[in-house]
Amino acid sequence: MRNNELLLTIYKMKDRQGCLVFQSNGKLKRIFNLIEVLHFVGEMKLHSVAIDTGAEQDCRHPYPLCCADGLERLLTCHFVREVVALELKVKQRVKFSWEGTAKEFKAAVDRMIAKLPRFF
């Protein structure tokens, strides 16, 4: 893993739930019991395609990560001047952030999809 490489991984959990893992720069954040796994994967793929075309993406409304525990987690994704920025907030506090190129973001999303468990 390179220094600033983003790794997104989803692991299978019970009842068609998933564990979403964000990893970069040696920092790791796990989100357990994600209940809308395919919806999240679809949103990330749409963002990567839009960003890959050069369209500026500035999500005014963060993407809510719905989990069985009911705790609010929000993911924001911005793309301005060739830089993609992801930020994960839990209870309004930043728990994970990453900045990189559009190519790095697209590669992370494509790796996540390629490794996605077949049970979804």
Contacts in CASP RR format, 6 or more apart in sequence:
PFRMAT RR
TARGET T0000
AUTHOR 0000-0000-0000
METHOD contacts of the structure
MODEL  1
MRNNELLLTIYKMKDRQGCLVFQSNGKLKRIFNLIEVLHFVGEMKLHSVA
IDTGAEQDCRHPYPLCCADGLERLLTCHFVREVVALELKVKQRVKFSWEG
TAKEFKAAVDRMIAKLPRFF
1 7 0 8 1.000
1 23 0 8 1.000
3 25 0 8 1.000
4 24 0 8 1.000
4 25 0 8 1.000
4 98 0 8 1.000
4 99 0 8 1.000
4 100 0 8 1.000
4 104 0 8 1.000
5 24 0 8 1.000
5 104 0 8 1.000
5 108 0 8 1.000
6 22 0 8 1.000
6 23 0 8 1.000
6 24 0 8 1.000
6 86 0 8 1.000
6 98 0 8 1.000
6 100 0 8 1.000
6 104 0 8 1.000
6 105 0 8 1.000
6 108 0 8 1.000
7 21 0 8 1.000
7 22 0 8 1.000
7 23 0 8 1.000
7 24 0 8 1.000
7 108 0 8 1.000
7 111 0 8 1.000
8 20 0 8 1.000
8 21 0 8 1.000
8 22 0 8 1.000
8 23 0 8 1.000
8 44 0 8 1.000
8 108 0 8 1.000
8 109 0 8 1.000
8 111 0 8 1.000
8 112 0 8 1.000
9 20 0 8 1.000
9 21 0 8 1.000
9 23 0 8 1.000
9 112 0 8 1.000
9 115 0 8 1.000
10 18 0 8 1.000
10 19 0 8 1.000
10 20 0 8 1.000
10 21 0 8 1.000
10 34 0 8 1.000
10 37 0 8 1.000
10 41 0 8 1.000
10 112 0 8 1.000
10 115 0 8 1.000
10 116 0 8 1.000
10 117 0 8 1.000
11 18 0 8 1.000
11 19 0 8 1.000
11 21 0 8 1.000
11 117 0 8 1.000
12 18 0 8 1.000
12 19 0 8 1.000
12 117 0 8 1.000
12 119 0 8 1.000
13 19 0 8 1.000
13 32 0 8 1.000
13 33 0 8 1.000
16 35 0 8 1.000
16 37 0 8 1.000
16 119 0 8 1.000
16 120 0 8 1.000
17 32 0 8 1.000
17 33 0 8 1.000
17 34 0 8 1.000
17 35 0 8 1.000
17 37 0 8 1.000
17 68 0 8 1.000
18 32 0 8 1.000
18 33 0 8 1.000
18 34 0 8 1.000
18 35 0 8 1.000
18 37 0 8 1.000
19 30 0 8 1.000
19 31 0 8 1.000
19 32 0 8 1.000
19 33 0 8 1.000
19 34 0 8 1.000
20 30 0 8 1.000
20 31 0 8 1.000
20 34 0 8 1.000
20 37 0 8 1.000
20 40 0 8 1.000
20 65 0 8 1.000
21 28 0 8 1.000
21 29 0 8 1.000
21 30 0 8 1.000
21 31 0 8 1.000
22 28 0 8 1.000
22 29 0 8 1.000
22 31 0 8 1.000
22 86 0 8 1.000
22 88 0 8 1.000
22 96 0 8 1.000
22 98 0 8 1.000
23 29 0 8 1.000
24 96 0 8 1.000
24 98 0 8 1.000
25 98 0 8 1.000
27 96 0 8 1.000
29 88 0 8 1.000
29 95 0 8 1.000
29 96 0 8 1.000
31 65 0 8 1.000
31 67 0 8 1.000
31 73 0 8 1.000
31 88 0 8 1.000
32 67 0 8 1.000
32 69 0 8 1.000
33 67 0 8 1.000
33 68 0 8 1.000
33 69 0 8 1.000
34 40 0 8 1.000
34 65 0 8 1.000
34 66 0 8 1.000
34 67 0 8 1.000
35 66 0 8 1.000
35 67 0 8 1.000
35 68 0 8 1.000
36 65 0 8 1.000
36 66 0 8 1.000
37 120 0 8 1.000
38 120 0 8 1.000
40 63 0 8 1.000
40 65 0 8 1.000
41 112 0 8 1.000
41 113 0 8 1.000
41 116 0 8 1.000
41 120 0 8 1.000
43 63 0 8 1.000
44 109 0 8 1.000
44 112 0 8 1.000
45 109 0 8 1.000
45 113 0 8 1.000
47 57 0 8 1.000
47 77 0 8 1.000
47 79 0 8 1.000
47 105 0 8 1.000
47 109 0 8 1.000
48 105 0 8 1.000
48 106 0 8 1.000
48 109 0 8 1.000
48 110 0 8 1.000
50 57 0 8 1.000
50 79 0 8 1.000
51 57 0 8 1.000
51 79 0 8 1.000
51 84 0 8 1.000
51 102 0 8 1.000
51 105 0 8 1.000
51 106 0 8 1.000
52 102 0 8 1.000
52 106 0 8 1.000
54 79 0 8 1.000
54 102 0 8 1.000
55 79 0 8 1.000
56 79 0 8 1.000
56 80 0 8 1.000
57 77 0 8 1.000
57 78 0 8 1.000
57 79 0 8 1.000
58 78 0 8 1.000
58 79 0 8 1.000
58 80 0 8 1.000
59 76 0 8 1.000
59 77 0 8 1.000
59 78 0 8 1.000
62 74 0 8 1.000
62 75 0 8 1.000
62 76 0 8 1.000
62 89 0 8 1.000
63 74 0 8 1.000
63 75 0 8 1.000
63 76 0 8 1.000
63 77 0 8 1.000
64 72 0 8 1.000
64 73 0 8 1.000
64 74 0 8 1.000
64 75 0 8 1.000
65 73 0 8 1.000
65 74 0 8 1.000
65 75 0 8 1.000
65 88 0 8 1.000
67 73 0 8 1.000
71 90 0 8 1.000
71 91 0 8 1.000
72 90 0 8 1.000
72 91 0 8 1.000
73 88 0 8 1.000
73 89 0 8 1.000
73 90 0 8 1.000
74 88 0 8 1.000
74 89 0 8 1.000
75 86 0 8 1.000
75 87 0 8 1.000
75 88 0 8 1.000
75 89 0 8 1.000
76 85 0 8 1.000
76 86 0 8 1.000
76 87 0 8 1.000
76 89 0 8 1.000
77 84 0 8 1.000
77 85 0 8 1.000
77 86 0 8 1.000
78 84 0 8 1.000
78 85 0 8 1.000
79 85 0 8 1.000
79 102 0 8 1.000
82 101 0 8 1.000
82 102 0 8 1.000
83 99 0 8 1.000
83 100 0 8 1.000
83 101 0 8 1.000
84 99 0 8 1.000
84 100 0 8 1.000
84 101 0 8 1.000
84 102 0 8 1.000
84 104 0 8 1.000
84 105 0 8 1.000
85 97 0 8 1.000
85 98 0 8 1.000
85 99 0 8 1.000
85 100 0 8 1.000
86 96 0 8 1.000
86 97 0 8 1.000
86 98 0 8 1.000
86 99 0 8 1.000
86 105 0 8 1.000
87 94 0 8 1.000
87 96 0 8 1.000
87 97 0 8 1.000
88 94 0 8 1.000
88 95 0 8 1.000
88 96 0 8 1.000
88 97 0 8 1.000
89 95 0 8 1.000
END
